[in-house]
Amino acid sequence: MYTALRRGRVLVNGAIDLASASPTGNMRVFEGTGVGTFQLTNHTDALRAYFEIGKEIETYSSSEELIEKIIYYLDHEDEREAIAKRGQERCL
């Protein structure tokens, strides 16, 4: 699973209803950043306790915003990889 996560250019993560009560949403936040993958996850304010949004991980609040950010970060490889690297450093 970790190899598959690492191979992706953008990891899209969305928490199910059960996970929405958790401050981070779900464990994928840590699995994805831990292996060094750029991650787009659903926005929660509590996520700021673990990561700096926009610098170590990226979030979305709607499906429209998710699509916009996927397109943007696929077109901006250096920025995407820098966020993934900082996210991994924070996670580890």
Secondary structure as GFF3:
##gff-version 3
##sequence-region A 1 92
A	DSSP	alpha_helix	2	7	.	.	.	ID=ss1
A	DSSP	beta_strand	11	13	.	.	.	ID=ss2
A	DSSP	three_ten_helix	17	21	.	.	.	ID=ss3
A	DSSP	alpha_helix	28	34	.	.	.	ID=ss4
A	DSSP	beta_strand	39	42	.	.	.	ID=ss5
A	DSSP	three_ten_helix	45	49	.	.	.	ID=ss6
A	DSSP	beta_strand	58	60	.	.	.	ID=ss7
A	DSSP	alpha_helix	63	75	.	.	.	ID=ss8
A	DSSP	alpha_helix	77	91	.	.	.	ID=ss9
###
